[in-house]
Amino acid sequence: MFKIISSPALLFLSVCFAYSLISSAHAKTPLDLNEQNIVKQVELALPQALKDIEQAVNINSGSMNIAGVKQVGLLAKQQLSAIGFDVQWLDGRAFNRAGHLLATHQSSQPNAVKILMIGHLDTVFAKNDSFQKFTLLSETQAAGPGVADMKGGNTIIISALRALKKLNLLDNVSIKVLLTGDEESSGRPLSLSKKAIVDGAIWADIALGFENGDNNINSGMAARRGYTGWTLNVAGKPAHSSQIFNEEIGYGAIYETARILEAFRAQLEQEENLTFNPGLIIGGTSIDFDLAKSSGSAFGKSNVIAQKSKVKGDLRALSNKQLKSAQQTMQNIVKNNLNHTKAELIFEEGYPPMALTQGNLDLLSQYSQVSQDLGYNVVKAANPRKAGAADISFAAQHVDMALDGLGLMGSGAHTKNEIADLTTLNKNIEKTAILIYRLTKQKG
């Protein structure tokens, strides 16, 4: 297993060093005959790839639309079965989601490289959302729910495998394709909903993720920050406002909440690659919060000291060490209560970080070389601050190499302005197929 680069300073130096290695590599080396044929096959099959995206986008698959997610899964099952993969549906009732699609191709070669390819079937757009259909805006752009995040990425996976299969280039590689049904709204417990990813990664040597990352075709995600949610509950002593600050009454829930949040900011905001955001706050004499709807209400008066408050937020870190350190700092702040107040900070289970490793940087370098050999740009390491958490994080710690952000580029993900950049479709299919082909030649 490759060494993790955890220090922010080392992270910066390593990324710079990796970029210099990538930049100093041969600008372009000739494609071999198989690689030239891959490019031709991708070009011939591009109209089919566009049809596949349109067909998938026109099926609503919001995370809680169980039937819709299964329908998109059935479409992918037909496509992968046609390539010769053994496809199974992993039921998600145990974690209150539709489930996942797992497709397997097993090489007969005992030393074949094993690759896990990760996508997801679900989107953020609910069944009753007004944003439902694929629209071709021009020769270079298409709009639709999940067109880039990530039905376009799923199509890149399937199209690359089609090209390799057509050219009889899958014999020396074992591949598992895992298309999850709950990436946008993870089922709980995560130990069940993410088990298929972990199992696939334990089996694999390499994990490839086809999210759209930072939507820059010239960068790849060699590291991704983890995500965890947190809840802050604060209680104070209710009384008439004229009594606030005295020894018998204290400061109330809202002042204590303000103290805690400001201390979070003051003590942690300079930590590189760490962010923490209070996204919702409620306070007053009494409060109500609906977890399912992520909404709430409060009752209070200006002349009454607040008795209760609640804050919901998130915390994102680039390594487990950084995450645990930040959590401890936050807990220490929460314990140091103002007079006649008390507070508790509860962390939820979340996505682990995809730490930067030398293996990930090596894989990025290989991917960049493929890009250059195709006549495209150098691909450098993306800033992890520019993308959210993703399923590959559950795989990364179990494989020798991992790389994400290989999907269809675009803009406006998670909004009704989601647009895919179709100029990146053939490029990333070509790069994926040739990368897999080259990986098969490294292990024998």
C-alpha positions, 0 to 999 in steps of 0.5 A, a space after each residue: 500500500 502506498 504512503 499517505 501524505 497527510 501534512 498540508 505542507 507535504 501535500 502542497 509540495 507533493 502536488 507541485 512535485 507530481 505536477 512537475 513530473 507530469 509536465 516533464 514527461 514526454 509531451 507525446 508518445 505515439 499510440 500503439 495500434 490497439 490504442 489507435 483502434 480504441 480512438 477510432 472505436 470511440 468515435 464510431 460509438 459516440 452517437 450511441 453514447 449520447 443516446 445512452 445519456 439521453 435515455 438515462 437522464 429522461 428517467 427520474 432517479 432522485 435518491 428516494 424514487 426507488 422505482 426510478 433508481 431501479 429503472 436506471 439500474 435496469 438500463 445499465 444492466 442491459 448495457 453491461 450484460 451486452 458487453 459480457 459482464 455478470 450483473 446483479 442487483 444488490 437490494 437496498 431495503 436494509 438501508 432504506 434505498 433502492 440498492 446498487 448495481 454490480 457488474 463483474 468481468 473476471 479475467 482468466 489470467 491469474 495475475 490480471 490487474 483488478 479495477 473497481 469503476 465507481 458511478 452512481 444511479 441517483 440524482 438530487 432531483 425528486 420525482 415531482 421536480 419540474 426539471 425532468 428532461 434531457 435537452 440538447 442545447 447545441 452540439 457541445 452542450 446538453 442540459 438535464 437532471 444528472 446529465 453531468 452528475 453523473 449519468 454522463 459519467 456512467 456512460 463514460 464507464 460503459 462506453 470505454 468498456 464497450 470499446 475495449 470489448 469490441 477490440 478484444 482488449 478485456 481478456 487481461 483485466 478483471 473489472 467490477 463496475 459498481 453503480 450505487 443508488 444512494 450517493 446523493 442521499 446515503 442510506 443509513 447505516 453507512 456500514 450497510 449502504 457502503 459495504 459494496 464499495 468497501 468489498 469491491 475495493 478490498 478485491 481491487 488493486 485500483 479504484 477509478 471514480 467517474 464523478 465530474 470532480 471540479 468540472 475541469 477536464 485538465 484536472 483529476 481528484 487524487 484526493 477528496 475531503 471527507 464529510 461528516 455532519 454535526 448537531 449542536 444542542 445548547 440549553 440556558 436558564 430561561 428568565 426575564 431579559 432584565 436578569 441576563 448576565 447575573 450570577 443566578 441566571 447566566 447568559 442563555 442559550 443564544 449567547 452560548 451558541 454564539 460563543 461556541 460558533 465564534 470559537 470554532 471559527 477563531 481556532 480552526 479557520 486557518 487550518 488548510 483544507 478544513 472547513 466547517 459550516 453551520 448551515 441552520 440555526 434555531 433558538 428561543 424559548 422553545 424550538 421544533 426541528 424536523 430532521 427529515 425536512 431539515 427545517 424548524 421553527 422557534 418561539 421566543 420574545 425579545 424580553 425572555 432569555 432563550 432557553 434552547 438552540 440547535 445548530 446543524 452543520 458539516 465538517 470537511 477534512 482531507 485526512 482522518 488525522 485532521 478530522 479527528 483533531 478538528 473534532 477534538 478541538 470543537 468538543 473542547 470548545 463546547 465543554 467550556 460553557 458560559 454560566 448556567 448553560 450547557 451544550 452537546 456536540 454530536 457528530 454523525 457518521 460520514 464519508 471518510 477522506 480520500 487521502 493523498 497518496 503516492 499511489 494516487 499521484 502515480 495513477 494521475 501521472 499515468 492518466 495525464 500521460 494518456 491525455 498528452 499522448 492523445 494530443 490533449 492537455 496535461 492533467 494535474 491534481 485538482 484542489 480538493 476544496 473544489 469538490 465535495 465528498 464522493 463514494 470513492 472515499 470508501 474505496 480509496 484506503 483499500 486500494 493501491 491507487 485511486 483517482 476520481 473526477 474522470 466523468 463528464 464535465 459540466 456546470 450547475 450540478 445539483 441545480 436546474 441549470 445543470 449542463 454537460 460539456 459534450 466536448 469532454 465526452 469522447 475525450 474522457 472515454 478515450 482516456 479511460 479506455 486507454 488507461 485501462 489498456 495500459 494498466 493491463 500491460 503493467 501486471 503479468 
